Amino acid sequence: MDYKLAWNGRYLIAVPPQNTSWTCPACEYVLAENRQTQADFYCVGCGFEENADLVGAINILRVGHARCV
Ligand SMILES: [Zn+2]
């Protein structure tokens, strides 16, 4: 995957998965209780609600961007 991305002028950033499914993308509150079910995310800190897979993707993207700078 890394080789194919480099071929197309892109690159791969490995992101450790710790807390990416428990962190609120709105207020960055980290708590296992934020993950209400496998599919649903609800932040007990600020009330942010979203699909849990989308929240995980947002958090992974955020960590990846932070490693670029
Ligand atoms: Zn929150």
N, CA, C, O and the ligand as a Tripos MOL2 file, in Angstrom:
@<TRIPOS>MOLECULE
protein
  277   275    70     0     0
PROTEIN
NO_CHARGES

@<TRIPOS>ATOM
      1 N           0.8340   -1.2010    0.0000 N.3       1 MET1
      2 CA          0.0000    0.0000    0.0000 C.3       1 MET1
      3 C           0.8730    1.2580    0.0000 C.2       1 MET1
      4 O           0.6080    2.2100   -0.7350 O.2       1 MET1
      5 N           1.9180    1.2490    0.8330 N.am      2 ASP2
      6 CA          2.8300    2.3990    0.9130 C.3       2 ASP2
      7 C           3.4820    2.6450   -0.4450 C.2       2 ASP2
      8 O           3.5940    3.7870   -0.8910 O.2       2 ASP2
      9 N           3.9150    1.5570   -1.1040 N.am      3 TYR3
     10 CA          4.5720    1.6480   -2.4080 C.3       3 TYR3
     11 C           3.6220    2.2470   -3.4510 C.2       3 TYR3
     12 O           4.0120    3.1300   -4.2140 O.2       3 TYR3
     13 N           2.3860    1.7680   -3.4800 N.am      4 LYS4
     14 CA          1.4240    2.2580   -4.4750 C.3       4 LYS4
     15 C           1.0700    3.7200   -4.2400 C.2       4 LYS4
     16 O           0.8900    4.4730   -5.1960 O.2       4 LYS4
     17 N           0.9700    4.1280   -2.9860 N.am      5 LEU5
     18 CA          0.6810    5.5300   -2.6790 C.3       5 LEU5
     19 C           1.8240    6.4230   -3.1350 C.2       5 LEU5
     20 O           1.5970    7.4840   -3.7160 O.2       5 LEU5
     21 N           3.0690    5.9860   -2.8670 N.am      6 ALA6
     22 CA          4.2440    6.7750   -3.2570 C.3       6 ALA6
     23 C           4.3030    6.9190   -4.7730 C.2       6 ALA6
     24 O           4.6920    7.9690   -5.2840 O.2       6 ALA6
     25 N           3.9230    5.8830   -5.4830 N.am      7 TRP7
     26 CA          3.9090    5.8840   -6.9380 C.3       7 TRP7
     27 C           2.9690    6.9770   -7.4570 C.2       7 TRP7
     28 O           3.2290    7.5760   -8.5000 O.2       7 TRP7
     29 N           1.8970    7.2300   -6.7440 N.am      8 ASN8
     30 CA          0.9200    8.2390   -7.1470 C.3       8 ASN8
     31 C           1.1460    9.5890   -6.4690 C.2       8 ASN8
     32 O           0.2590   10.4430   -6.4820 O.2       8 ASN8
     33 N           2.3170    9.7870   -5.8820 N.am      9 GLY9
     34 CA          2.6340   11.0730   -5.2660 C.3       9 GLY9
     35 C           1.9690   11.2770   -3.9260 C.2       9 GLY9
     36 O           1.8220   12.4140   -3.4770 O.2       9 GLY9
     37 N           1.5630   10.2030   -3.2780 N.am     10 ARG10
     38 CA          0.9240   10.2940   -1.9720 C.3      10 ARG10
     39 C           1.7450    9.4880   -0.9710 C.2      10 ARG10
     40 O           2.6920    8.7990   -1.3500 O.2      10 ARG10
     41 N           1.3890    9.5730    0.2830 N.am     11 TYR11
     42 CA          2.1270    8.7860    1.2570 C.3      11 TYR11
     43 C           1.2120    8.3110    2.3820 C.2      11 TYR11
     44 O           0.1350    8.8570    2.6220 O.2      11 TYR11
     45 N           1.6890    7.2790    3.0520 N.am     12 LEU12
     46 CA          0.9190    6.6110    4.1060 C.3      12 LEU12
     47 C           1.4050    7.0760    5.4730 C.2      12 LEU12
     48 O           2.6110    7.1390    5.7140 O.2      12 LEU12
     49 N           0.4860    7.3990    6.3580 N.am     13 ILE13
     50 CA          0.8380    7.7480    7.7360 C.3      13 ILE13
     51 C           0.1520    6.7270    8.6440 C.2      13 ILE13
     52 O          -1.0760    6.6480    8.6820 O.2      13 ILE13
     53 N           0.9500    5.9490    9.3720 N.am     14 ALA14
     54 CA          0.3850    4.9580   10.2850 C.3      14 ALA14
     55 C          -0.0770    5.6720   11.5560 C.2      14 ALA14
     56 O           0.6680    6.4630   12.1350 O.2      14 ALA14
     57 N          -1.3030    5.3900   11.9840 N.am     15 VAL15
     58 CA         -1.8740    6.0310   13.1700 C.3      15 VAL15
     59 C          -2.2320    4.9620   14.1950 C.2      15 VAL15
     60 O          -2.9920    4.0460   13.8810 O.2      15 VAL15
     61 N          -1.6930    5.0600   15.4340 N.am     16 PRO16
     62 CA         -2.0760    4.0790   16.4590 C.3      16 PRO16
     63 C          -3.5570    4.2450   16.8020 C.2      16 PRO16
     64 O          -4.0390    5.3720   16.9190 O.2      16 PRO16
     65 N          -4.2810    3.1420   16.9640 N.am     17 PRO17
     66 CA         -5.7280    3.2290   17.1390 C.3      17 PRO17
     67 C          -6.1970    3.5860   18.5520 C.2      17 PRO17
     68 O          -7.4000    3.7050   18.7880 O.2      17 PRO17
     69 N          -5.2490    3.7620   19.5090 N.am     18 GLN18
     70 CA         -5.6460    4.0040   20.8860 C.3      18 GLN18
     71 C          -6.5980    5.2010   20.9990 C.2      18 GLN18
     72 O          -6.2940    6.2930   20.5210 O.2      18 GLN18
     73 N          -7.7310    4.9840   21.6250 N.am     19 ASN19
     74 CA         -8.7180    6.0160   21.9600 C.3      19 ASN19
     75 C          -9.4260    6.6430   20.7610 C.2      19 ASN19
     76 O         -10.2370    7.5480   20.9540 O.2      19 ASN19
     77 N          -9.1520    6.2010   19.5270 N.am     20 THR20
     78 CA         -9.7960    6.8560   18.3820 C.3      20 THR20
     79 C         -11.3040    6.6240   18.3500 C.2      20 THR20
     80 O         -12.0340    7.4100   17.7460 O.2      20 THR20
     81 N         -11.7830    5.5510   18.9940 N.am     21 SER21
     82 CA        -13.2240    5.3240   18.9890 C.3      21 SER21
     83 C         -13.8940    5.8640   20.2540 C.2      21 SER21
     84 O         -15.1180    5.8160   20.3760 O.2      21 SER21
     85 N         -13.0900    6.3830   21.2050 N.am     22 TRP22
     86 CA        -13.6390    6.8940   22.4600 C.3      22 TRP22
     87 C         -13.5090    8.4050   22.5830 C.2      22 TRP22
     88 O         -14.0650    9.0000   23.5060 O.2      22 TRP22
     89 N         -12.7790    9.0340   21.6600 N.am     23 THR23
     90 CA        -12.5190   10.4690   21.7710 C.3      23 THR23
     91 C         -13.5850   11.2740   21.0430 C.2      23 THR23
     92 O         -13.9250   10.9810   19.8970 O.2      23 THR23
     93 N         -14.1080   12.2920   21.7200 N.am     24 CYS24
     94 CA        -15.1140   13.1580   21.0920 C.3      24 CYS24
     95 C         -14.4130   14.1260   20.1270 C.2      24 CYS24
     96 O         -13.5100   14.8530   20.5420 O.2      24 CYS24
     97 N         -14.8170   14.1470   18.8350 N.am     25 PRO25
     98 CA        -14.1850   15.0630   17.8880 C.3      25 PRO25
     99 C         -14.5810   16.5150   18.1310 C.2      25 PRO25
    100 O         -13.9340   17.4200   17.6030 O.2      25 PRO25
    101 N         -15.6310   16.7610   18.9180 N.am     26 ALA26
    102 CA        -16.0750   18.1310   19.1800 C.3      26 ALA26
    103 C         -15.3330   18.7500   20.3650 C.2      26 ALA26
    104 O         -14.9190   19.9070   20.2980 O.2      26 ALA26
    105 N         -15.1610   17.9810   21.4590 N.am     27 CYS27
    106 CA        -14.5570   18.5670   22.6680 C.3      27 CYS27
    107 C         -13.3120   17.8050   23.1400 C.2      27 CYS27
    108 O         -12.6820   18.1970   24.1230 O.2      27 CYS27
    109 N         -12.9540   16.7030   22.4320 N.am     28 GLU28
    110 CA        -11.7700   15.8810   22.7260 C.3      28 GLU28
    111 C         -11.8400   15.1750   24.0770 C.2      28 GLU28
    112 O         -10.8140   14.7450   24.6040 O.2      28 GLU28
    113 N         -13.0370   15.0540   24.6400 N.am     29 TYR29
    114 CA        -13.2490   14.2900   25.8720 C.3      29 TYR29
    115 C         -13.0520   12.8050   25.5640 C.2      29 TYR29
    116 O         -13.6340   12.2980   24.6060 O.2      29 TYR29
    117 N         -12.2460   12.1040   26.3550 N.am     30 VAL30
    118 CA        -11.9530   10.6890   26.1090 C.3      30 VAL30
    119 C         -12.5360    9.8500   27.2290 C.2      30 VAL30
    120 O         -12.1310    9.9770   28.3840 O.2      30 VAL30
    121 N         -13.4890    8.9920   26.8890 N.am     31 LEU31
    122 CA        -14.0880    8.1130   27.8880 C.3      31 LEU31
    123 C         -14.7640    6.9420   27.1740 C.2      31 LEU31
    124 O         -15.4350    7.1340   26.1610 O.2      31 LEU31
    125 N         -14.5870    5.7400   27.6980 N.am     32 ALA32
    126 CA        -15.1960    4.5590   27.0750 C.3      32 ALA32
    127 C         -16.7150    4.6960   27.0030 C.2      32 ALA32
    128 O         -17.3390    4.1610   26.0860 O.2      32 ALA32
    129 N         -17.3090    5.3980   27.9440 N.am     33 GLU33
    130 CA        -18.7680    5.5610   27.9550 C.3      33 GLU33
    131 C         -19.2740    6.3800   26.7750 C.2      33 GLU33
    132 O         -20.4720    6.3750   26.4920 O.2      33 GLU33
    133 N         -18.3630    7.0960   26.0700 N.am     34 ASN34
    134 CA        -18.7730    7.8350   24.8720 C.3      34 ASN34
    135 C         -19.2660    6.8910   23.7830 C.2      34 ASN34
    136 O         -20.0990    7.2540   22.9530 O.2      34 ASN34
    137 N         -18.7340    5.6750   23.8050 N.am     35 ARG35
    138 CA        -19.1180    4.6720   22.8040 C.3      35 ARG35
    139 C         -20.2840    3.8810   23.3740 C.2      35 ARG35
    140 O         -20.0820    2.8670   24.0420 O.2      35 ARG35
    141 N         -21.5100    4.3420   23.1120 N.am     36 GLN36
    142 CA        -22.7040    3.7510   23.7030 C.3      36 GLN36
    143 C         -22.9490    2.3210   23.2110 C.2      36 GLN36
    144 O         -23.2400    1.4250   24.0030 O.2      36 GLN36
    145 N         -22.8290    2.1220   21.9070 N.am     37 THR37
    146 CA        -22.9790    0.7930   21.3020 C.3      37 THR37
    147 C         -21.9130    0.6680   20.2260 C.2      37 THR37
    148 O         -21.1330    1.5970   20.0150 O.2      37 THR37
    149 N         -21.8720   -0.4650   19.5470 N.am     38 GLN38
    150 CA        -20.9090   -0.6440   18.4550 C.3      38 GLN38
    151 C         -21.1210    0.4150   17.3720 C.2      38 GLN38
    152 O         -20.1610    0.8560   16.7410 O.2      38 GLN38
    153 N         -22.3790    0.8260   17.1540 N.am     39 ALA39
    154 CA        -22.6870    1.7340   16.0410 C.3      39 ALA39
    155 C         -22.8160    3.1950   16.4510 C.2      39 ALA39
    156 O         -22.6910    4.0820   15.6060 O.2      39 ALA39
    157 N         -23.0640    3.4620   17.7320 N.am     40 ASP40
    158 CA        -23.3960    4.8310   18.1390 C.3      40 ASP40
    159 C         -22.3650    5.4530   19.0730 C.2      40 ASP40
    160 O         -21.8640    4.8050   19.9910 O.2      40 ASP40
    161 N         -22.0580    6.7300   18.8170 N.am     41 PHE41
    162 CA        -21.1750    7.5090   19.6780 C.3      41 PHE41
    163 C         -22.0070    8.6330   20.2950 C.2      41 PHE41
    164 O         -22.7310    9.3400   19.5930 O.2      41 PHE41
    165 N         -21.8960    8.7880   21.6090 N.am     42 TYR42
    166 CA        -22.5500    9.9000   22.2960 C.3      42 TYR42
    167 C         -21.5910   10.4250   23.3560 C.2      42 TYR42
    168 O         -21.2360    9.6870   24.2750 O.2      42 TYR42
    169 N         -21.1630   11.6820   23.2520 N.am     43 CYS43
    170 CA        -20.2080   12.2430   24.2010 C.3      43 CYS43
    171 C         -20.9100   12.6270   25.5000 C.2      43 CYS43
    172 O         -21.8420   13.4310   25.5010 O.2      43 CYS43
    173 N         -20.4480   12.0410   26.6060 N.am     44 VAL44
    174 CA        -21.0450   12.3770   27.8980 C.3      44 VAL44
    175 C         -20.5360   13.7370   28.3820 C.2      44 VAL44
    176 O         -21.0570   14.2840   29.3550 O.2      44 VAL44
    177 N         -19.5250   14.2820   27.7090 N.am     45 GLY45
    178 CA        -18.9910   15.5990   28.0800 C.3      45 GLY45
    179 C         -19.7720   16.7470   27.4730 C.2      45 GLY45
    180 O         -20.0950   17.7110   28.1680 O.2      45 GLY45
    181 N         -20.0890   16.6580   26.1530 N.am     46 CYS46
    182 CA        -20.7380   17.7920   25.4830 C.3      46 CYS46
    183 C         -22.0300   17.4330   24.7650 C.2      46 CYS46
    184 O         -22.7290   18.3210   24.2770 O.2      46 CYS46
    185 N         -22.3590   16.1440   24.6910 N.am     47 GLY47
    186 CA        -23.6100   15.7440   24.0530 C.3      47 GLY47
    187 C         -23.5070   15.5080   22.5570 C.2      47 GLY47
    188 O         -24.5250   15.2630   21.9100 O.2      47 GLY47
    189 N         -22.3030   15.5750   21.9810 N.am     48 PHE48
    190 CA        -22.1130   15.3210   20.5520 C.3      48 PHE48
    191 C         -22.5140   13.8920   20.2120 C.2      48 PHE48
    192 O         -22.0990   12.9510   20.8870 O.2      48 PHE48
    193 N         -23.3260   13.7280   19.1590 N.am     49 GLU49
    194 CA        -23.7730   12.4040   18.7210 C.3      49 GLU49
    195 C         -23.4090   12.1890   17.2670 C.2      49 GLU49
    196 O         -23.5420   13.0990   16.4480 O.2      49 GLU49
    197 N         -22.9470   10.9780   16.9370 N.am     50 GLU50
    198 CA        -22.6450   10.6570   15.5350 C.3      50 GLU50
    199 C         -22.4550    9.1530   15.4090 C.2      50 GLU50
    200 O         -22.3250    8.4450   16.4080 O.2      50 GLU50
    201 N         -22.4410    8.6770   14.1810 N.am     51 ASN51
    202 CA        -22.1360    7.2790   13.9150 C.3      51 ASN51
    203 C         -20.7210    6.9790   14.4270 C.2      51 ASN51
    204 O         -19.7950    7.7490   14.1700 O.2      51 ASN51
    205 N         -20.5520    5.8730   15.1430 N.am     52 ALA52
    206 CA        -19.2700    5.5700   15.7860 C.3      52 ALA52
    207 C         -18.1420    5.3550   14.7770 C.2      52 ALA52
    208 O         -16.9980    5.7210   15.0440 O.2      52 ALA52
    209 N         -18.4530    4.7710   13.6290 N.am     53 ASP53
    210 CA        -17.4160    4.5640   12.6110 C.3      53 ASP53
    211 C         -16.9430    5.9010   12.0430 C.2      53 ASP53
    212 O         -15.7540    6.0800   11.7780 O.2      53 ASP53
    213 N         -17.8720    6.8370   11.8580 N.am     54 LEU54
    214 CA        -17.5070    8.1650   11.3550 C.3      54 LEU54
    215 C         -16.6430    8.9000   12.3740 C.2      54 LEU54
    216 O         -15.6750    9.5660   12.0060 O.2      54 LEU54
    217 N         -16.9890    8.7810   13.6550 N.am     55 VAL55
    218 CA        -16.1840    9.4120   14.7100 C.3      55 VAL55
    219 C         -14.7650    8.8450   14.7130 C.2      55 VAL55
    220 O         -13.7950    9.5930   14.8380 O.2      55 VAL55
    221 N         -14.6440    7.5190   14.5760 N.am     56 GLY56
    222 CA        -13.3170    6.9030   14.5230 C.3      56 GLY56
    223 C         -12.5140    7.4200   13.3350 C.2      56 GLY56
    224 O         -11.3210    7.6980   13.4640 O.2      56 GLY56
    225 N         -13.1650    7.5510   12.1740 N.am     57 ALA57
    226 CA        -12.4880    8.0420   10.9700 C.3      57 ALA57
    227 C         -12.0380    9.4930   11.1550 C.2      57 ALA57
    228 O         -10.9290    9.8510   10.7570 O.2      57 ALA57
    229 N         -12.8910   10.3310   11.7570 N.am     58 ILE58
    230 CA        -12.5370   11.7390   12.0110 C.3      58 ILE58
    231 C         -11.3140   11.8060   12.9200 C.2      58 ILE58
    232 O         -10.3950   12.5880   12.6740 O.2      58 ILE58
    233 N         -11.3030   10.9860   13.9690 N.am     59 ASN59
    234 CA        -10.1970   11.0150   14.9300 C.3      59 ASN59
    235 C          -8.8860   10.5110   14.3050 C.2      59 ASN59
    236 O          -7.8160   11.0550   14.5760 O.2      59 ASN59
    237 N          -8.9800    9.4770   13.4750 N.am     60 ILE60
    238 CA         -7.7760    8.9640   12.8030 C.3      60 ILE60
    239 C          -7.2350   10.0240   11.8410 C.2      60 ILE60
    240 O          -6.0250   10.2350   11.7660 O.2      60 ILE60
    241 N          -8.1280   10.6870   11.1080 N.am     61 LEU61
    242 CA         -7.7060   11.7560   10.1930 C.3      61 LEU61
    243 C          -7.0280   12.8860   10.9670 C.2      61 LEU61
    244 O          -6.0040   13.4180   10.5380 O.2      61 LEU61
    245 N          -7.6030   13.2410   12.0990 N.am     62 ARG62
    246 CA         -7.0440   14.3220   12.9160 C.3      62 ARG62
    247 C          -5.6260   13.9650   13.4070 C.2      62 ARG62
    248 O          -4.7150   14.7910   13.3420 O.2      62 ARG62
    249 N          -5.4550   12.7380   13.8950 N.am     63 VAL63
    250 CA         -4.1270   12.3060   14.3690 C.3      63 VAL63
    251 C          -3.1400   12.2930   13.2020 C.2      63 VAL63
    252 O          -1.9890   12.6990   13.3580 O.2      63 VAL63
    253 N          -3.5890   11.8260   12.0280 N.am     64 GLY64
    254 CA         -2.7250   11.7980   10.8470 C.3      64 GLY64
    255 C          -2.2810   13.2000   10.4510 C.2      64 GLY64
    256 O          -1.1050   13.4130   10.1570 O.2      64 GLY64
    257 N          -3.2030   14.1580   10.4390 N.am     65 HIS65
    258 CA         -2.8630   15.5410   10.0950 C.3      65 HIS65
    259 C          -1.8710   16.1220   11.1150 C.2      65 HIS65
    260 O          -0.9500   16.8500   10.7450 O.2      65 HIS65
    261 N          -2.0650   15.7950   12.3930 N.am     66 ALA66
    262 CA         -1.1630   16.3110   13.4260 C.3      66 ALA66
    263 C           0.2670   15.7870   13.2280 C.2      66 ALA66
    264 O           1.2330   16.4670   13.5750 O.2      66 ALA66
    265 N           0.3970   14.5730   12.6690 N.am     67 ARG67
    266 CA          1.7240   14.0020   12.4420 C.3      67 ARG67
    267 C           2.3890   14.5650   11.1830 C.2      67 ARG67
    268 O           3.5900   14.3870   10.9840 O.2      67 ARG67
    269 N           1.6130   15.2410   10.3370 N.am     68 CYS68
    270 CA          2.1670   15.8110    9.0950 C.3      68 CYS68
    271 C           2.9360   17.1010    9.3550 C.2      68 CYS68
    272 O           3.8510   17.4300    8.6000 O.2      68 CYS68
    273 N           2.5920   17.8270   10.3910 N.am     69 VAL69
    274 CA          3.1910   19.1540   10.5950 C.3      69 VAL69
    275 C           4.4140   19.0920   11.4820 C.2      69 VAL69
    276 O           5.0330   20.1210   11.7520 O.2      69 VAL69
    277 ZN        -17.7410   16.0790   23.4200 Zn       70 ZN70
@<TRIPOS>BOND
     1     1     2 1
     2     2     3 1
     3     3     4 2
     4     3     5 am
     5     5     6 1
     6     6     7 1
     7     7     8 2
     8     7     9 am
     9     9    10 1
    10    10    11 1
    11    11    12 2
    12    11    13 am
    13    13    14 1
    14    14    15 1
    15    15    16 2
    16    15    17 am
    17    17    18 1
    18    18    19 1
    19    19    20 2
    20    19    21 am
    21    21    22 1
    22    22    23 1
    23    23    24 2
    24    23    25 am
    25    25    26 1
    26    26    27 1
    27    27    28 2
    28    27    29 am
    29    29    30 1
    30    30    31 1
    31    31    32 2
    32    31    33 am
    33    33    34 1
    34    34    35 1
    35    35    36 2
    36    35    37 am
    37    37    38 1
    38    38    39 1
    39    39    40 2
    40    39    41 am
    41    41    42 1
    42    42    43 1
    43    43    44 2
    44    43    45 am
    45    45    46 1
    46    46    47 1
    47    47    48 2
    48    47    49 am
    49    49    50 1
    50    50    51 1
    51    51    52 2
    52    51    53 am
    53    53    54 1
    54    54    55 1
    55    55    56 2
    56    55    57 am
    57    57    58 1
    58    58    59 1
    59    59    60 2
    60    59    61 am
    61    61    62 1
    62    62    63 1
    63    63    64 2
    64    63    65 am
    65    65    66 1
    66    66    67 1
    67    67    68 2
    68    67    69 am
    69    69    70 1
    70    70    71 1
    71    71    72 2
    72    71    73 am
    73    73    74 1
    74    74    75 1
    75    75    76 2
    76    75    77 am
    77    77    78 1
    78    78    79 1
    79    79    80 2
    80    79    81 am
    81    81    82 1
    82    82    83 1
    83    83    84 2
    84    83    85 am
    85    85    86 1
    86    86    87 1
    87    87    88 2
    88    87    89 am
    89    89    90 1
    90    90    91 1
    91    91    92 2
    92    91    93 am
    93    93    94 1
    94    94    95 1
    95    95    96 2
    96    95    97 am
    97    97    98 1
    98    98    99 1
    99    99   100 2
   100    99   101 am
   101   101   102 1
   102   102   103 1
   103   103   104 2
   104   103   105 am
   105   105   106 1
   106   106   107 1
   107   107   108 2
   108   107   109 am
   109   109   110 1
   110   110   111 1
   111   111   112 2
   112   111   113 am
   113   113   114 1
   114   114   115 1
   115   115   116 2
   116   115   117 am
   117   117   118 1
   118   118   119 1
   119   119   120 2
   120   119   121 am
   121   121   122 1
   122   122   123 1
   123   123   124 2
   124   123   125 am
   125   125   126 1
   126   126   127 1
   127   127   128 2
   128   127   129 am
   129   129   130 1
   130   130   131 1
   131   131   132 2
   132   131   133 am
   133   133   134 1
   134   134   135 1
   135   135   136 2
   136   135   137 am
   137   137   138 1
   138   138   139 1
   139   139   140 2
   140   139   141 am
   141   141   142 1
   142   142   143 1
   143   143   144 2
   144   143   145 am
   145   145   146 1
   146   146   147 1
   147   147   148 2
   148   147   149 am
   149   149   150 1
   150   150   151 1
   151   151   152 2
   152   151   153 am
   153   153   154 1
   154   154   155 1
   155   155   156 2
   156   155   157 am
   157   157   158 1
   158   158   159 1
   159   159   160 2
   160   159   161 am
   161   161   162 1
   162   162   163 1
   163   163   164 2
   164   163   165 am
   165   165   166 1
   166   166   167 1
   167   167   168 2
   168   167   169 am
   169   169   170 1
   170   170   171 1
   171   171   172 2
   172   171   173 am
   173   173   174 1
   174   174   175 1
   175   175   176 2
   176   175   177 am
   177   177   178 1
   178   178   179 1
   179   179   180 2
   180   179   181 am
   181   181   182 1
   182   182   183 1
   183   183   184 2
   184   183   185 am
   185   185   186 1
   186   186   187 1
   187   187   188 2
   188   187   189 am
   189   189   190 1
   190   190   191 1
   191   191   192 2
   192   191   193 am
   193   193   194 1
   194   194   195 1
   195   195   196 2
   196   195   197 am
   197   197   198 1
   198   198   199 1
   199   199   200 2
   200   199   201 am
   201   201   202 1
   202   202   203 1
   203   203   204 2
   204   203   205 am
   205   205   206 1
   206   206   207 1
   207   207   208 2
   208   207   209 am
   209   209   210 1
   210   210   211 1
   211   211   212 2
   212   211   213 am
   213   213   214 1
   214   214   215 1
   215   215   216 2
   216   215   217 am
   217   217   218 1
   218   218   219 1
   219   219   220 2
   220   219   221 am
   221   221   222 1
   222   222   223 1
   223   223   224 2
   224   223   225 am
   225   225   226 1
   226   226   227 1
   227   227   228 2
   228   227   229 am
   229   229   230 1
   230   230   231 1
   231   231   232 2
   232   231   233 am
   233   233   234 1
   234   234   235 1
   235   235   236 2
   236   235   237 am
   237   237   238 1
   238   238   239 1
   239   239   240 2
   240   239   241 am
   241   241   242 1
   242   242   243 1
   243   243   244 2
   244   243   245 am
   245   245   246 1
   246   246   247 1
   247   247   248 2
   248   247   249 am
   249   249   250 1
   250   250   251 1
   251   251   252 2
   252   251   253 am
   253   253   254 1
   254   254   255 1
   255   255   256 2
   256   255   257 am
   257   257   258 1
   258   258   259 1
   259   259   260 2
   260   259   261 am
   261   261   262 1
   262   262   263 1
   263   263   264 2
   264   263   265 am
   265   265   266 1
   266   266   267 1
   267   267   268 2
   268   267   269 am
   269   269   270 1
   270   270   271 1
   271   271   272 2
   272   271   273 am
   273   273   274 1
   274   274   275 1
   275   275   276 2
@<TRIPOS>SUBSTRUCTURE
     1 MET1         2 RESIDUE 1 A MET
     2 ASP2         6 RESIDUE 1 A ASP
     3 TYR3        10 RESIDUE 1 A TYR
     4 LYS4        14 RESIDUE 1 A LYS
     5 LEU5        18 RESIDUE 1 A LEU
     6 ALA6        22 RESIDUE 1 A ALA
     7 TRP7        26 RESIDUE 1 A TRP
     8 ASN8        30 RESIDUE 1 A ASN
     9 GLY9        34 RESIDUE 1 A GLY
    10 ARG10       38 RESIDUE 1 A ARG
    11 TYR11       42 RESIDUE 1 A TYR
    12 LEU12       46 RESIDUE 1 A LEU
    13 ILE13       50 RESIDUE 1 A ILE
    14 ALA14       54 RESIDUE 1 A ALA
    15 VAL15       58 RESIDUE 1 A VAL
    16 PRO16       62 RESIDUE 1 A PRO
    17 PRO17       66 RESIDUE 1 A PRO
    18 GLN18       70 RESIDUE 1 A GLN
    19 ASN19       74 RESIDUE 1 A ASN
    20 THR20       78 RESIDUE 1 A THR
    21 SER21       82 RESIDUE 1 A SER
    22 TRP22       86 RESIDUE 1 A TRP
    23 THR23       90 RESIDUE 1 A THR
    24 CYS24       94 RESIDUE 1 A CYS
    25 PRO25       98 RESIDUE 1 A PRO
    26 ALA26      102 RESIDUE 1 A ALA
    27 CYS27      106 RESIDUE 1 A CYS
    28 GLU28      110 RESIDUE 1 A GLU
    29 TYR29      114 RESIDUE 1 A TYR
    30 VAL30      118 RESIDUE 1 A VAL
    31 LEU31      122 RESIDUE 1 A LEU
    32 ALA32      126 RESIDUE 1 A ALA
    33 GLU33      130 RESIDUE 1 A GLU
    34 ASN34      134 RESIDUE 1 A ASN
    35 ARG35      138 RESIDUE 1 A ARG
    36 GLN36      142 RESIDUE 1 A GLN
    37 THR37      146 RESIDUE 1 A THR
    38 GLN38      150 RESIDUE 1 A GLN
    39 ALA39      154 RESIDUE 1 A ALA
    40 ASP40      158 RESIDUE 1 A ASP
    41 PHE41      162 RESIDUE 1 A PHE
    42 TYR42      166 RESIDUE 1 A TYR
    43 CYS43      170 RESIDUE 1 A CYS
    44 VAL44      174 RESIDUE 1 A VAL
    45 GLY45      178 RESIDUE 1 A GLY
    46 CYS46      182 RESIDUE 1 A CYS
    47 GLY47      186 RESIDUE 1 A GLY
    48 PHE48      190 RESIDUE 1 A PHE
    49 GLU49      194 RESIDUE 1 A GLU
    50 GLU50      198 RESIDUE 1 A GLU
    51 ASN51      202 RESIDUE 1 A ASN
    52 ALA52      206 RESIDUE 1 A ALA
    53 ASP53      210 RESIDUE 1 A ASP
    54 LEU54      214 RESIDUE 1 A LEU
    55 VAL55      218 RESIDUE 1 A VAL
    56 GLY56      222 RESIDUE 1 A GLY
    57 ALA57      226 RESIDUE 1 A ALA
    58 ILE58      230 RESIDUE 1 A ILE
    59 ASN59      234 RESIDUE 1 A ASN
    60 ILE60      238 RESIDUE 1 A ILE
    61 LEU61      242 RESIDUE 1 A LEU
    62 ARG62      246 RESIDUE 1 A ARG
    63 VAL63      250 RESIDUE 1 A VAL
    64 GLY64      254 RESIDUE 1 A GLY
    65 HIS65      258 RESIDUE 1 A HIS
    66 ALA66      262 RESIDUE 1 A ALA
    67 ARG67      266 RESIDUE 1 A ARG
    68 CYS68      270 RESIDUE 1 A CYS
    69 VAL69      274 RESIDUE 1 A VAL
    70 ZN70       277 GROUP 0 **** ****
